[in-house]
Structures are given as structure tokens and as C-alpha cells.
Amino acid sequence: MTTCGHIRRLGMVLLAAAGMALGGCQALTDLVGGGEITPTRAISDVVLPAVEVQEPGQEHFVTTWLLLGPFTFAEDDFGGAHQQAAAKSEFMPDEEDLNGTQKAPEGTAWAEKQFEDPNRTGCVEFNQIYPDTEHAAAYAVAWLCAPEKTCDAKLLIGSDDYITVWINGEKVHTYDTERRASAADQDTVEGITLKKGHNRIVVKCVDVVLGWQFFFRLTDKDGKAFAVKARPAPATPPTP
């Protein structure tokens, strides 16, 4: 039996058993940027098994994130109009290794936020954090704690405007074609692997003008939705 076939069989395990497995995630460490850290903020548990849903609910989106921004730029910095080149700009060094411990540059800050908008299920709305901001980029970092390794998952993304996604330091998706209004599930990325334990997610989202949001969720290879459950934030955030 293949590893992925084994994982699909594990998808039938009762949720209670998955919860027991997740207990070990809290003790895991992740090698990030050459240093060892223990994630304590913006952690969500991946809930097995994946289930078929007619319409994904809030529980099927990752909505708890550590945000870093805003990184503003001039209207003509990237050629004007659609400014696609902004999506390729590295606003932070080693952006794929962001984990919440890096020092925020002057004019920016780290902030943890859980997004809940009853009118836009799953929407991560940057305008709530950075009101009246245009021509800007921001990063969002989260950890997904999986009870088992999962092969051949699908990533479903929507964004306004441009977006890049890294999982465990590997770039898995970029959208930089032209400006667009956001909606859930605009882009589908197949062949996503989540390792057992902590999986570090980094998203860079670039806004030109007006709307500034993204949507992030995962399914199995057949399109059945994984639920995620955000953990409560600690009373005292870790010191960078």
C-alpha cells in the first residue's frame, strides 16, 4: 500500500482519535531560517477526516494568522496600472522563512488576528487591520498542525490582488496575472503535502487599490474539505 493510500485509510479514524494525535503537536519544533522555534501563536489543527460539503463553512478556511505589514510603495514604483512586478518583490529578506519572530521593520508591526465575517465566509480582510491603505503588501503566517502526513491535498486560494504562498519554505503558488476582485477558490493547486506535525504557511498578498483580501483552504485529492480549528492565543505572546 502506498503512503498516500495509507493516509486515506487513516481518514476514517474517529475525530476523537485525531484529537489525541494532535496532542503531540504542541511539543513539536520546526526548523525555520536556521533556528529552532516552537510555534505558540496562529496555530490551527487540521481535523481528519476530510468530508464532502455542499458549500464550505468558516471552519474549512484558515482564518487565524500572524500578520506583518503594511509595506507600502508608490503608485509608479512597479510600472503603474496593474503593477504585477510588486508580487515578485521581496518586501522582507528571506520572506519564505517568516515565522513571527523576525523584527518588524519601521512602519510595520506583527499582529495576530482571527477573521470572522458572516457576510464573506473565510475572508482574510487586510482592510480591517490596515484601513485606508493602498499600494501595499503584507505577509500572513500560520501553522497548520496535522495529526498525520497528508499527500496529494489541494490548496484552494482566492485573492485581491496578487498572492504568493509558501508551505514549509517551498513556494507552491503565485498569482500575478492582473488585478482582480477576490472570491473563494479562484485558484486550485494540486499535489500539496502536509507533513505530520507543524506546517508553516506564509502568504504574501499585494494590493494595488481598493479591495485587499485572500481566502485559504485545503481539501483532499477528491475535493473533500479539511476542517481547521484555531487554538486560543496564549496570554503572553513569545518575545521575538
C-alpha positions as CSV (number, residue, x, y, z in Angstrom):
1,M,0.0,0.0,0.0
2,T,1.4,3.5,-0.9
3,T,1.9,6.1,1.8
4,C,-0.9,8.2,0.4
5,G,-3.2,5.2,0.3
6,H,-2.4,4.6,4.0
7,I,-3.2,8.2,4.7
8,R,-6.6,7.9,3.0
9,R,-7.4,4.9,5.2
10,L,-6.4,7.0,8.2
11,G,-9.0,9.5,7.1
12,M,-11.6,7.1,8.5
13,V,-10.2,7.4,12.1
14,L,-12.7,8.9,14.5
15,L,-12.2,12.6,15.3
16,A,-11.5,11.8,18.9
17,A,-8.5,9.7,17.8
18,A,-7.3,12.6,15.7
19,G,-7.6,14.9,18.6
20,M,-5.4,12.5,20.7
21,A,-2.7,12.6,18.0
22,L,-2.8,16.4,17.9
23,G,-1.8,16.5,21.5
24,G,1.7,15.7,20.4
25,C,1.9,18.7,18.1
26,Q,2.3,21.1,20.9
27,A,5.7,19.6,21.8
28,L,7.0,19.6,18.2
29,T,9.5,22.1,17.0
30,D,10.1,23.4,13.5
31,L,13.4,24.3,11.9
32,V,12.9,27.7,10.5
33,G,15.5,30.0,9.0
34,G,18.4,28.1,10.6
35,G,17.0,28.3,14.1
36,E,14.7,26.1,16.1
37,I,11.4,27.6,17.4
38,T,8.3,26.3,19.0
39,P,5.2,27.8,17.4
40,T,2.9,29.3,20.0
41,R,0.7,31.7,18.0
42,A,-1.5,31.4,15.0
43,I,-1.8,27.6,15.2
44,S,-4.7,25.7,13.7
45,D,-5.3,22.0,13.9
46,V,-6.2,20.1,10.8
47,V,-9.2,17.9,11.5
48,L,-9.5,14.5,10.0
49,P,-11.3,13.0,8.2
50,A,-12.0,15.3,5.2
51,V,-15.7,15.5,4.5
52,E,-17.7,16.3,1.4
53,V,-19.6,19.6,1.8
54,Q,-22.0,21.4,-0.5
55,E,-20.6,24.8,0.5
56,P,-17.5,25.3,2.7
57,G,-18.1,27.0,6.0
58,Q,-15.9,29.2,8.1
59,E,-14.4,26.0,9.8
60,H,-13.0,24.9,6.4
61,F,-10.8,28.0,5.9
62,V,-7.6,29.1,7.7
63,T,-8.7,32.4,9.3
64,T,-6.2,32.8,12.2
65,W,-2.9,34.4,11.1
66,L,0.1,36.4,12.2
67,L,0.2,39.5,10.0
68,L,3.2,41.6,9.2
69,G,2.7,44.9,7.4
70,P,1.9,47.1,5.7
71,F,4.8,47.5,3.2
72,T,3.7,50.5,1.1
73,F,5.0,51.5,-2.2
74,A,4.4,54.4,-4.6
75,E,1.9,54.3,-7.4
76,D,4.6,54.3,-10.0
77,D,7.2,52.0,-8.2
78,F,6.2,49.0,-10.2
79,G,5.2,50.5,-13.6
80,G,1.7,51.7,-12.7
81,A,-1.6,50.2,-13.9
82,H,-1.6,46.5,-12.8
83,Q,1.8,46.6,-11.1
84,Q,2.3,42.9,-11.4
85,A,6.0,43.3,-10.6
86,A,5.1,44.1,-7.0
87,A,4.1,40.4,-6.5
88,K,7.7,39.4,-7.2
89,S,9.3,42.0,-4.9
90,E,10.8,40.7,-1.6
91,F,9.5,43.2,1.0
92,M,11.2,41.1,3.7
93,P,14.5,39.3,3.4
94,D,14.0,35.5,3.2
95,E,10.3,36.0,3.1
96,E,9.7,32.3,2.7
97,D,11.2,31.8,6.2
98,L,9.0,34.2,8.1
99,N,7.7,32.8,11.4
100,G,6.6,35.7,13.6
101,T,10.0,36.1,15.4
102,Q,11.6,38.4,12.9
103,K,12.0,42.1,13.8
104,A,9.3,44.2,12.1
105,P,10.8,47.0,10.0
106,E,10.0,50.6,10.9
107,G,6.4,51.4,10.0
108,T,5.2,47.8,10.2
109,A,4.2,45.5,13.0
110,W,3.2,41.9,13.8
111,A,-0.4,41.4,14.8
112,E,-2.4,38.2,15.4
113,K,-5.9,38.2,14.1
114,Q,-8.8,35.7,13.7
115,F,-11.1,36.8,10.9
116,E,-14.8,36.1,11.1
117,D,-17.1,37.9,8.6
118,P,-20.6,36.4,8.4
119,N,-21.0,38.0,5.0
120,R,-17.8,36.7,3.5
121,T,-17.0,33.2,4.8
122,G,-13.3,32.5,5.1
123,C,-12.2,36.0,4.1
124,V,-8.9,37.3,5.5
125,E,-9.6,41.1,5.2
126,F,-6.5,43.3,5.4
127,N,-8.5,46.4,5.3
128,Q,-9.6,45.6,8.9
129,I,-6.0,45.8,10.0
130,Y,-4.7,48.4,7.6
131,P,-7.6,50.8,6.8
132,D,-7.3,53.3,4.0
133,T,-4.1,51.6,2.7
134,E,-3.4,51.2,-1.0
135,H,-0.3,50.2,-3.0
136,A,0.9,47.9,-0.3
137,A,1.9,44.3,0.6
138,A,1.5,42.3,3.8
139,Y,2.5,38.9,5.0
140,A,0.4,36.3,6.8
141,V,2.0,33.4,8.7
142,A,0.2,30.4,10.3
143,W,1.0,26.9,11.4
144,L,-1.3,24.0,10.5
145,C,-0.8,21.1,12.9
146,A,-1.6,17.8,11.1
147,P,-2.1,14.6,13.0
148,E,-0.7,12.6,10.1
149,K,1.2,13.2,6.9
150,T,-1.2,14.0,4.0
151,C,-0.3,13.5,0.4
152,D,-2.0,14.9,-2.8
153,A,-4.0,17.5,-1.0
154,K,-5.4,20.5,-2.9
155,L,-4.9,24.2,-2.0
156,L,-7.8,26.5,-2.9
157,I,-6.9,30.2,-3.0
158,G,-8.6,33.5,-3.8
159,S,-7.1,36.9,-3.7
160,D,-7.4,40.6,-4.3
161,D,-5.0,41.4,-5.8
162,Y,-1.8,39.2,-6.1
163,I,-0.7,36.4,-3.9
164,T,2.2,34.0,-3.2
165,V,2.1,31.0,-0.9
166,W,4.9,29.0,0.7
167,I,4.4,25.8,2.7
168,N,7.3,24.7,4.8
169,G,9.6,27.1,2.9
170,E,8.6,25.8,-0.6
171,K,6.8,28.1,-3.0
172,V,3.6,26.4,-4.1
173,H,1.6,29.1,-5.8
174,T,1.8,32.6,-7.2
175,Y,-1.0,34.6,-8.9
176,D,0.3,37.8,-10.6
177,T,-1.6,37.9,-13.8
178,E,-3.8,41.0,-13.4
179,R,-5.8,42.8,-10.7
180,R,-8.9,41.0,-9.7
181,A,-11.7,41.1,-7.1
182,S,-11.4,38.2,-4.6
183,A,-13.6,35.2,-4.2
184,A,-13.0,31.8,-2.6
185,D,-11.5,29.0,-4.6
186,Q,-10.3,31.1,-7.6
187,D,-7.1,29.1,-7.9
188,T,-6.5,25.4,-7.3
189,V,-3.1,23.9,-6.6
190,E,-2.8,20.1,-6.6
191,G,-0.1,17.9,-5.1
192,I,0.1,19.7,-1.8
193,T,1.8,17.7,1.0
194,L,1.3,18.4,4.7
195,K,3.8,16.7,7.0
196,K,2.9,15.2,10.4
197,G,3.1,18.0,13.0
198,H,3.6,21.7,12.3
199,N,3.4,23.0,8.8
200,R,4.4,26.6,8.3
201,I,2.3,28.6,5.9
202,V,3.5,32.0,4.6
203,V,1.3,34.1,2.4
204,K,2.2,37.4,0.7
205,C,-0.7,39.4,-0.6
206,V,-0.3,42.6,-2.6
207,D,-2.9,45.3,-3.0
208,V,-2.9,47.9,-5.8
209,V,-6.1,49.8,-4.9
210,L,-9.5,49.1,-3.4
211,G,-10.1,45.6,-2.1
212,W,-7.4,43.7,-0.2
213,Q,-8.2,40.1,0.9
214,F,-7.4,36.4,0.4
215,F,-9.1,33.0,1.1
216,F,-7.1,29.9,2.0
217,R,-8.5,26.3,2.5
218,L,-7.4,22.8,1.8
219,T,-9.1,19.6,0.6
220,D,-8.1,16.1,-0.1
221,K,-7.4,15.0,-3.7
222,D,-11.1,14.3,-4.2
223,G,-12.2,17.8,-3.1
224,K,-13.4,16.8,0.3
225,A,-12.8,19.6,2.7
226,F,-10.5,19.5,5.7
227,A,-11.7,21.4,8.7
228,V,-9.4,23.5,10.8
229,K,-9.7,24.5,14.4
230,A,-7.8,27.6,15.7
231,R,-6.2,27.2,19.1
232,P,-6.6,30.0,21.6
233,A,-3.9,32.6,21.7
234,P,-1.5,32.5,24.7
235,A,-2.0,35.0,27.4
236,T,1.6,36.3,26.9
237,P,2.9,36.2,23.3
238,P,6.5,35.0,22.9
239,T,9.3,37.5,22.9
240,P,10.9,37.8,19.4
